Amino acid sequence: MLDERKAAILGALVEGYIRTGEAVSSRAILDRSDLTCSSATVRNEMIVLEREGYIMKPHASAGRIPTDRGYRYYVDNMSPGALQHSTHTRIEQFYTSMHAELNRMLKQTSALLSEITHYPSVVVGPGVRGQTVRDAHLLPVGPDAVLLVIITDRGRVTQSLLRFAEAVSPADVSIAEEALEEIVRGLQVAETLSLDISGFDLPASAAAVLEQATDALVEASRSDREVFLGGTSLMATLWEDLAKLHRILALLEREASVLDLVAGPSSQTMVRFGSEIRAGEDDLAVVSTPYGDAGGGGRMGVFGPMRMDYKRTIKVVEEVSGALGDSLGD
């Protein structure tokens, strides 16, 4: 644990670097903080902080920049940020006026996060297994094709295209749909893993439709959570190094990597950066938090360079998370 003066110097240095992107001098730290000591004292303390791994000196620079350890100490010990009243009002009004099915709401939430934080965002939809089937529909879309549409109690819509070796009549599809609704309505999606359709005496063609529909529903219950990215156009302004930008873009193309970025405990806001992220990118920071309840929620977050404005970003992510959770609970 750092003493009060070293902690104040480190905090001023991190905030100065976040603001300017340039190495921070002892004079800049004095100008930015309430410290009453001399510039020489600040320099001596910076030498100690550097020796202990909190800051480092870039080559050909008189100032210092934070290391991963310095960022971690800053994030773990900083005072909470505050949002302007206009930002708080914007978030509140967004969800007051939002009346859309879940996927659209989550997609627009990712856009809202990016617009307010000025960083790219990720919103991971809730898994369907904890949700209850509200409606099940089978819609003929061709002589040998039927669309399965499942709607959950939380507005999650899953669709699967069923194809058959032979043509199926609309009448058989209707019979199969009636049986499917009787089987699955009111069940939790997880319960569809063990559906039993043997008790239905259906025409052979309708039975074939029902069997393939239940197989598709089982696959849907195992499906990964949906991922919504927002503000990816901002990336080129955040990372000037093209090689680094391309690596991060490649990371976002892999769904498993995106899910890992915002993974965390179901009740905690997480801030990770640099070596703490499995992707191993040395200039990447992620702020993520859960939304909704444990049975029907997901996670959201924003990502950017290490010199992210953590105080404001954490506050925005938590505020949006709370508003989205309240909206889903209505």
Stockholm file with secondary structure:
# STOCKHOLM 1.0

chainA/1-330         MLDERKAAILGALVEGYIRTGEAVSSRAILDRSDLTCSSATVRNEMIVLEREGYIMKPHASAGRIPTDRGYRYYVDNMSPGALQHSTHTRIEQFYTSMHAELNRMLKQTSALLSEITHYPSVVVGPGVRGQTVRDAHLLPVGPDAVLLVIITDRGRVTQSLLRFAEAVSPADVSIAEEALEEIVRGLQVAETLSLDISGFDLPASAAAVLEQATDALVEASRSDREVFLGGTSLMATLWEDLAKLHRILALLEREASVLDLVAGPSSQTMVRFGSEIRAGEDDLAVVSTPYGDAGGGGRMGVFGPMRMDYKRTIKVVEEVSGALGDSLGD
#=GR chainA/1-330 SS CCCHHHHHHHHHHHHHHHHHSSCBCHHHHHHHSCCCSCHHHHHHHHHHHHHTTSEECCTTCSSBEECHHHHHHHHHHCCCCCCCHHHHHHHHHHHHHCCCCHHHHHHHHHHHHHHHHSSCEEEECCCSTTSBEEEEEEEEEETTEEEEEEEETTCCEEEEEEECSSCCCHHHHHHHHHHHHHHHTTCBGGGGGGCCCTTCCCCHHHHHHHHHHHHHHHHHHTCCCCEEEECGGGHHHHCCCHHHHHHHHHHHTCHHHHHHHTCCCTTCCEEEEGGGSTTCCTTCEEEEEEESCTTTCEEEEEEECTTCCHHHHHHHHHHHHHHHHHHHHC
#=GC SS_cons         CCCHHHHHHHHHHHHHHHHHSSCBCHHHHHHHSCCCSCHHHHHHHHHHHHHTTSEECCTTCSSBEECHHHHHHHHHHCCCCCCCHHHHHHHHHHHHHCCCCHHHHHHHHHHHHHHHHSSCEEEECCCSTTSBEEEEEEEEEETTEEEEEEEETTCCEEEEEEECSSCCCHHHHHHHHHHHHHHHTTCBGGGGGGCCCTTCCCCHHHHHHHHHHHHHHHHHHTCCCCEEEECGGGHHHHCCCHHHHHHHHHHHTCHHHHHHHTCCCTTCCEEEEGGGSTTCCTTCEEEEEEESCTTTCEEEEEEECTTCCHHHHHHHHHHHHHHHHHHHHC
//
